[in-house]
């Protein structure tokens, strides 16, 4: 929440997995974002895939934390996207993502300029 925090208003926030494989650490980080009103300011959230055998790779654990903390059921959120330090890795170029479609269908559509 400092002046060094990037402008996220109206943007899609992409977070790599960097929570030490610890659900409590992930919950704490998401709670801090909630307190900063990040989830009210962004238009979508993409979470990178946790490493294999991480407690956060259990979708039930991840969904429980997200549902408890985000409190914005209208925010398109996708998780376990191969855009973090996992194999295979998808590279998402910054400032080029124009559209994110997240629905109940496991197919994800991401468009670039």
NUMAR-99376 format. One record per residue (C-alpha): residue number from 1; x, y, z. Coordinates in nm, 2 decimals. Layout:
BEGIN
[node NUM [X Y Z]];
...
//
This chain:
BEGIN
[node 1 [0.00 0.00 0.00]];
[node 2 [0.29 0.24 -0.05]];
[node 3 [0.35 0.49 -0.33]];
[node 4 [0.57 0.22 -0.49]];
[node 5 [0.27 -0.02 -0.54]];
[node 6 [0.19 -0.03 -0.92]];
[node 7 [-0.13 0.12 -1.07]];
[node 8 [-0.38 -0.17 -1.07]];
[node 9 [-0.70 0.02 -1.12]];
[node 10 [-0.90 -0.14 -1.40]];
[node 11 [-0.63 -0.40 -1.47]];
[node 12 [-0.59 -0.78 -1.44]];
[node 13 [-0.36 -0.87 -1.16]];
[node 14 [-0.13 -1.17 -1.22]];
[node 15 [0.04 -1.33 -0.92]];
[node 16 [0.30 -1.59 -0.94]];
[node 17 [0.31 -1.85 -0.67]];
[node 18 [0.54 -1.71 -0.40]];
[node 19 [0.39 -1.81 -0.08]];
[node 20 [0.64 -2.06 0.05]];
[node 21 [0.40 -2.34 -0.02]];
[node 22 [0.22 -2.22 0.30]];
[node 23 [-0.16 -2.17 0.30]];
[node 24 [-0.13 -1.94 0.60]];
[node 25 [0.12 -1.72 0.41]];
[node 26 [-0.11 -1.71 0.11]];
[node 27 [-0.41 -1.63 0.32]];
[node 28 [-0.22 -1.35 0.49]];
[node 29 [-0.11 -1.20 0.15]];
[node 30 [-0.46 -1.22 0.01]];
[node 31 [-0.60 -1.06 0.33]];
[node 32 [-0.35 -0.77 0.29]];
[node 33 [-0.47 -0.72 -0.07]];
[node 34 [-0.83 -0.73 0.06]];
[node 35 [-0.75 -0.46 0.32]];
[node 36 [-0.59 -0.25 0.05]];
[node 37 [-0.92 -0.29 -0.15]];
[node 38 [-0.72 -0.44 -0.44]];
[node 39 [-1.01 -0.68 -0.53]];
[node 40 [-1.25 -0.39 -0.58]];
[node 41 [-1.00 -0.21 -0.80]];
[node 42 [-0.89 -0.48 -1.04]];
[node 43 [-1.10 -0.63 -1.33]];
[node 44 [-0.96 -0.99 -1.30]];
[node 45 [-0.72 -1.21 -1.10]];
[node 46 [-0.48 -1.48 -1.24]];
[node 47 [-0.29 -1.69 -0.99]];
[node 48 [0.01 -1.90 -1.10]];
[node 49 [0.02 -2.27 -1.04]];
[node 50 [0.17 -2.38 -0.71]];
[node 51 [0.47 -2.62 -0.72]];
[node 52 [0.39 -2.99 -0.73]];
[node 53 [0.30 -3.13 -0.38]];
[node 54 [0.24 -2.79 -0.24]];
[node 55 [-0.06 -2.77 0.00]];
[node 56 [-0.19 -2.50 -0.22]];
[node 57 [-0.20 -2.73 -0.52]];
[node 58 [-0.51 -2.88 -0.36]];
[node 59 [-0.79 -2.68 -0.53]];
[node 60 [-1.02 -2.72 -0.23]];
[node 61 [-0.77 -2.54 0.00]];
[node 62 [-0.71 -2.26 -0.26]];
[node 63 [-1.08 -2.21 -0.33]];
[node 64 [-1.16 -2.20 0.05]];
[node 65 [-0.90 -1.92 0.10]];
[node 66 [-1.01 -1.73 -0.21]];
[node 67 [-1.38 -1.75 -0.12]];
[node 68 [-1.31 -1.64 0.24]];
[node 69 [-1.08 -1.35 0.16]];
[node 70 [-1.18 -1.19 -0.18]];
[node 71 [-1.55 -1.14 -0.09]];
[node 72 [-1.61 -1.03 -0.45]];
[node 73 [-1.80 -1.30 -0.64]];
[node 74 [-1.81 -1.08 -0.95]];
[node 75 [-1.43 -1.08 -0.99]];
[node 76 [-1.32 -1.31 -1.26]];
[node 77 [-1.05 -1.53 -1.10]];
[node 78 [-0.85 -1.82 -1.24]];
[node 79 [-0.59 -2.01 -1.06]];
[node 80 [-0.33 -2.28 -1.12]];
[node 81 [-0.23 -2.11 -1.45]];
[node 82 [0.12 -2.23 -1.57]];
[node 83 [0.26 -1.88 -1.56]];
[node 84 [0.48 -1.92 -1.26]];
[node 85 [0.79 -2.13 -1.19]];
[node 86 [0.64 -2.46 -1.30]];
[node 87 [0.69 -2.69 -1.60]];
[node 88 [0.55 -2.63 -1.86]];
[node 89 [0.55 -2.26 -1.82]];
[node 90 [0.33 -2.01 -2.00]];
[node 91 [0.48 -1.66 -2.05]];
[node 92 [0.23 -1.38 -2.01]];
[node 93 [0.37 -1.05 -2.15]];
[node 94 [0.30 -0.75 -1.93]];
[node 95 [0.08 -0.46 -2.06]];
[node 96 [-0.06 -0.67 -2.34]];
[node 97 [-0.34 -0.87 -2.18]];
[node 98 [-0.66 -0.73 -2.31]];
[node 99 [-0.93 -0.98 -2.22]];
[node 100 [-0.98 -1.25 -1.96]];
[node 101 [-1.28 -1.49 -1.97]];
[node 102 [-1.32 -1.71 -1.66]];
[node 103 [-1.63 -1.93 -1.62]];
[node 104 [-1.72 -2.27 -1.49]];
[node 105 [-1.59 -2.43 -1.81]];
[node 106 [-1.23 -2.54 -1.75]];
[node 107 [-1.13 -2.38 -2.08]];
[node 108 [-0.97 -2.04 -2.02]];
[node 109 [-0.96 -1.77 -2.29]];
[node 110 [-0.69 -1.51 -2.27]];
[node 111 [-0.64 -1.26 -2.55]];
[node 112 [-0.34 -1.04 -2.63]];
[node 113 [-0.31 -0.72 -2.83]];
//
